[in-house]
Amino acid sequence: WQRDNGKLVWSTNLKENISGGINGGEGIVAIGTENGEVLVLGADDGKERWRAKVPSEVMSFSEAKYGVISVRTNDNRMHALDLTTGEILWSVGRGAPALTLRGASQPKVIGDVVLVGFDDGKLMAITIRDGEPLWEVSVSTPKGRSELDRMADVDGEFEYLDGVVYAANFNGRVVAIDLDTGKNLWSKDLSSYAGLSVDRDRLYVADADDSVWGLDISSGATLWRQDKLLYRQLTAPQVMGEYVVTCDFKGVCHWLSKYDGKMLGRDEIAGKAIEIAPIVINERAYVLANDGSFSVLQYRN
């Protein structure tokens, strides 16, 4: 769609069970399927350019950059594909735990490095051109007697700002990590499967029980906590001007003050769950719901 007016640009019926994506760049859009196929379309016309096979179900993609797009698959591995041919250039992975959450965080490209979160609680920085690991850190270490207790997936969205990576995992912690060295700058015990967002002053995260937290970005200290949305299966909260927006399993988006977490409003926009975090561009929130509806919201006082 056109971003400003919602006019349809193109639509393509892929006749596949889509499981992962969508991401792109450098003139393409990439979509993944349940049977491990990567489909690459032209961003201008939606026509198929090529398709390639990877070893497992596609869960998410990085941005396309330097002629490469990175694919996170369900077997706890990462594959880099050549944008011209679809050839797998390199693969990196870890052993998959016995029990994991369904899903995977979106790999993030920062300069010539791609960051990827794995199901064992590890976050890894990889050189995008050749697949050379630069560092890996444990967001948290799996612990507990049962496989459920030991789940430590890095499935939520993580962020980068001013040389620091901010990430969270399930049954674990929120951490701040120096991008160049992998050094842990601070950590806070807080379990999250949805992920987080940041601005210059604060980090915003929804925990596993769906409390929304505002943390000091330099130390991780708690600034506020909003607990009026418990068990609503929230998306990762996103910063939008003076506000934070998060959506839930009933198709409702909630607006909070980013300064103190106070509830400021809500919009019921869909008949089914919203599982994907809103994309915020120029103080508009673009929201895709499970019923197939696509909405654009702008908060007004």
N, C-alpha and C positions, 0 to 999 in steps of 0.2 A: 504493500500500500504506500501511497504518498504520505509522508509523515505529517504534513500540515493539514491536509483536508480529507484523508482517508480514501482517496480515489484508488481503485484497484489498478495496479500496474501489470501484473500477470498472475496466473494461477496454473499450477501443473498437477495433474493426477499421476502420482508415482506408482500406484497400484502395488504398494509394498507396506508392510507393517513397520512404521517408523518408530524407532526406540530412542535415538540419540540425536542431538543437535538442538537447534540449528546454529551454525556460525559460519563465518566466511571472511572475505577480504580479498584484495587483489583481483576483483572482478568476478568472484565465484561465491556460491552458497553451497555448504556441505550439509548433508543429511545422512544419518545412519539408520540401519535396519536391524531387526531382531536376529536375522540370520548372518550377521557380520558383513554386510555390504556397506560401502561408502559410496554415496551418489553425489556427484558434483554437478551443479547447474550453473549456467550463466546468470550473474546477478541482474543483468539488464533485461533478459528475456525469459528466464526460467527454463531454457532448453538444456537437456542433458549434455554435458561435455564428456564425462567418462564415469565409470564405476569400477570399484576395486574391492577385493575381498580381504578382510582381516580375520584373525583366528577366532574371534568371539563376538558376541553381541556388542554393538556400538552403544556407549553410554553418553559420551559428550565429546566436544571438539574444542580446540583452542581457536583463537583468531588465526587466519592465514597470513603468513609473513615470511619474507625471504624465499618465496617459492615453495613453502612447506606448510602443511597443516597437520597438527598433532591430534591423534585419536585416542581417547581413553576407552578401553574395552572392559567387558564384564569379568574377565579373568585376571583383573588387577594388573594390567599391563598398559603401556603407552607406546603408540606407533606413530612415526612421522612419515607422511606420504608426500611424494613429489606432486606439486600442483599441476604439472603438465601431463604426466603419464599415469599417476596413481601408484607408482612403484613405492613399496615400503623401503625407506632409506635407512631406518634404524628402529630398534625396539628396546624398551627398558621396562622392567617389571619386578614385582615382588611376589612371594608366595601368598596365596589367598588364604585368609583365616577360614575356619570351618563355618562360621556364621557371620554374615555381614548385613548391613542395611541395603535395601534396594536403591540403587542410584549411584552417582559419582559427581563430584564437583567438576566445574568447567576448568580445564587447564588455562593458565593465564600467561600470555607472552609479555615479557618486560625486556625491552632491548633485544638482545640475541639469546635470551634465556627463556625457557618455558618452565613454569612451576606446575607441579601436579601433586594432588593428594591421593594417598593410597588407603586401602581398607584396614591396614594394620596400624594406623595412626601416624604414618610417616608422611612428611612433606619433602619433596625432592626438587632441586633446581638442576636443569639439564640444558646444555648448550644445544640450541635448536638446529644448528647446521650439521652436527655430527653425532648427537646423542650422548656426549660425554657428561656423566654426572659431575656437577660441581660440588654439591653437598647434599646431605639428607639429614633431617632432624626429626625427632619424635615430638609431635604435638603433645602426645601423652603416651605412656606405656600401658598396654593392655594389662589389666589386673583383675583378680577375682577367681572364684572357683569354677563358675559355670561359663560356658561359651557366650551366654547372653551378657554376663557381667564383663567379659573380656572384649566385647565389641568396641572398636575404637575408630570407626570410619571417619575419614576427612571427606565428608560428602557435601557439606555446605559451602557456599561461596566464600572465597577469601579475597583480600584486598591488598593493594600496594600503594604506598604514599611516601614520598621523600626518602627513598632508600630502605624502607621498612616494609616487610610483609606481615599482614595480620591474618591469623587463621584460627579456626576452632574445630573441635571434633566431638564425636559422641562419646559419652562416658569419660570425658577428659577435661581439656582446658581451652582457654583462649590464650594465644601467645602472640608476641611481637618478635620478629626475627630479622636480623640484619641481612639484607639481600646479598651483599658481597661476600660475607663470611659464614653465614648460617648460624651466627651466634644468637642465643636466646637473650633478648633484652629485658623482657618481663613475661610473667605468666599469671593466669588466674584460674582457679578451679571452677569450671562452668561447662556443662555438657550442652552441646548444640548439634543438631543435624541440619538446620536450615542455613546457617552461616551468618555473615555480618556485613556491615558497611562502615565507612569511616568518613570523617571530614577533618579539618585542621585541628579541631579541639577534642573530638569525642569518637568513640567506637560504639556502634549500635549492634546488638546481637539479641536474637530470640533463643532462649534456652530450651531444653528438651521438654519442659512442662509448659512452655509458651508464655513465660514472663519475658518482657522486653527490658533490656538493660542499656543504660548509658554509662560507659566507662571512660575514664580519663585516658586519652590516647598515649600519653607519655609514661604512665605508670600502671594502668589497668585498674586503678582505684574506682570503686563504685560511686557514681554521681547521682544516679537515680535508678529505680526499678518500677516498672508498671506491671501489676499482677492482675489486672481486670480482664485479661484475655486468655486465661488459663485453659489449656486443652483444646484450643481452637485450631491447632495444626497450622501455625503461622508460617508464612514465607519469611525469608530474610528481610529485615527492615531496611528500607532504602531512604537515603537523605534526599529531601526535596525542598530546597530553599530553607525556610525556618522550621520545617516539619520533618517528621519521619513517617513513612507510609509502609504498612504491612497488611497482607491480605490473608484470608483464612479458608477453612474447609466448607464454609457456607456461602462462599462467593461474595463476602463482604470485605471491603478495604477500610482500614482504620487509620486515622490521622492523629499523630501524637506530637506534642511539642518536643523539639530536640533538646531544649534547655532543661526541662524538668520531668519529661515523660507524661505530662498531663494529657488526658484524652480530649481531643478537640473536635472530632467529628467522625462520621462513618458513611460509606456509600455501599449500598447493596447493588451490585452490578451484574451478578451472574446467578444462574440457577443451580450451579454445581461448584465444586471446590476450585480454588485458585491455588495451584501448587508451585507455580513458577514466580519468582520474585518480580515485581514490577521493574520495568526499565525506565529510568528517569532521564529525560533529555530536556534541557531548557525549562525546568520546573513544570514539565508535564510527565505524567506517569502512564506508560503504555502497558496494558494488562491483558494477558491471555488466560482464559478460564478453561476448565475441563469440558465445558459444554460447547466449546468451539467459538465462543464469543470473544471479540477483541475490542477493548474499550480504551479510550484516552481520557484521562482525568486531569483536572487542574484545580488545586485547592483554592477556595476563595474565602476570605474572612467574612 
